[in-house]
């Protein structure tokens, strides 16, 4: 229930800071047109040449790419505990290193942490407000929604909109 826009200066600033970090890495080893091509070892070697903000942005982008692959692998193994850990790590990286979260989204993630049935919680979408996603055991979903809504309303003073959804097959051709 927090309005946001990625068209404003915050998103453009984060992008410029990320691109500046990438340019430094690329100047040293080439073949790194995007941060997806960089490694955490690159940050260890050349992070001292970056502004503190660029270093934080790059650390988020590079580590988020690693987490995404690890999350896909956790899903394939059925390792929900690891998936939840990765979601939490992703949220706090986005909040602290990318500085793309907000008080309300951080509160929503924090307030969900000890609720029964939670697998993982994080901000989703463009950031700077918006939505969180909570993966919850189906049998606990309705109680989870009620408890989280109550906690959020009490702490933040806003009644959240919470929607129960379920996973389904991705896009595919219908014959």
ChimeraX attribute file (.defattr): number of C-alpha atoms within 10 A of each C-alpha:
attribute: neighborCount
match mode: 1-to-1
recipient: residues
	/A:1	13
	/A:2	13
	/A:3	8
	/A:4	13
	/A:5	13
	/A:6	14
	/A:7	9
	/A:8	9
	/A:9	10
	/A:10	14
	/A:11	17
	/A:12	12
	/A:13	12
	/A:14	19
	/A:15	16
	/A:16	14
	/A:17	22
	/A:18	23
	/A:19	18
	/A:20	19
	/A:21	28
	/A:22	24
	/A:23	17
	/A:24	18
	/A:25	26
	/A:26	18
	/A:27	11
	/A:28	12
	/A:29	10
	/A:30	10
	/A:31	11
	/A:32	17
	/A:33	14
	/A:34	15
	/A:35	21
	/A:36	15
	/A:37	13
	/A:38	22
	/A:39	18
	/A:40	15
	/A:41	9
	/A:42	17
	/A:43	21
	/A:44	10
	/A:45	11
	/A:46	14
	/A:47	20
	/A:48	10
	/A:49	13
	/A:50	19
	/A:51	13
	/A:52	13
	/A:53	17
	/A:54	24
	/A:55	23
	/A:56	23
	/A:57	27
	/A:58	29
	/A:59	24
	/A:60	24
	/A:61	22
	/A:62	19
	/A:63	17
	/A:64	20
	/A:65	16
	/A:66	15
	/A:67	18
	/A:68	15
	/A:69	10
	/A:70	15
	/A:71	20
	/A:72	12
	/A:73	14
	/A:74	17
	/A:75	13
	/A:76	10
	/A:77	10
	/A:78	11
	/A:79	12
	/A:80	17
	/A:81	14
	/A:82	18
	/A:83	23
	/A:84	21
	/A:85	15
	/A:86	21
	/A:87	24
	/A:88	20
	/A:89	18
	/A:90	23
	/A:91	24
	/A:92	19
	/A:93	21
	/A:94	24
	/A:95	21
	/A:96	14
	/A:97	20
	/A:98	25
	/A:99	18
	/A:100	22
	/A:101	24
	/A:102	16
	/A:103	12
	/A:104	21
	/A:105	25
	/A:106	18
	/A:107	14
	/A:108	25
	/A:109	21
	/A:110	15
	/A:111	18
	/A:112	24
	/A:113	16
	/A:114	8
	/A:115	15
	/A:116	15
	/A:117	18
	/A:118	20
	/A:119	20
	/A:120	23
	/A:121	27
	/A:122	26
	/A:123	27
	/A:124	17
	/A:125	11
	/A:126	15
	/A:127	21
	/A:128	23
	/A:129	22
	/A:130	18
	/A:131	22
	/A:132	19
	/A:133	16
	/A:134	25
	/A:135	21
	/A:136	22
	/A:137	13
	/A:138	13
	/A:139	10
	/A:140	13
	/A:141	19
	/A:142	13
	/A:143	13
	/A:144	21
	/A:145	20
	/A:146	11
	/A:147	15
	/A:148	20
	/A:149	20
	/A:150	16
	/A:151	17
	/A:152	21
	/A:153	13
	/A:154	11
	/A:155	13
	/A:156	13
	/A:157	11
	/A:158	14
	/A:159	13
	/A:160	17
	/A:161	9
	/A:162	15
	/A:163	10
	/A:164	12
	/A:165	9
	/A:166	8
	/A:167	6
	/A:168	6
	/A:169	5
	/A:170	5
	/A:171	6
	/A:172	6
	/A:173	4
	/A:174	4
	/A:175	3
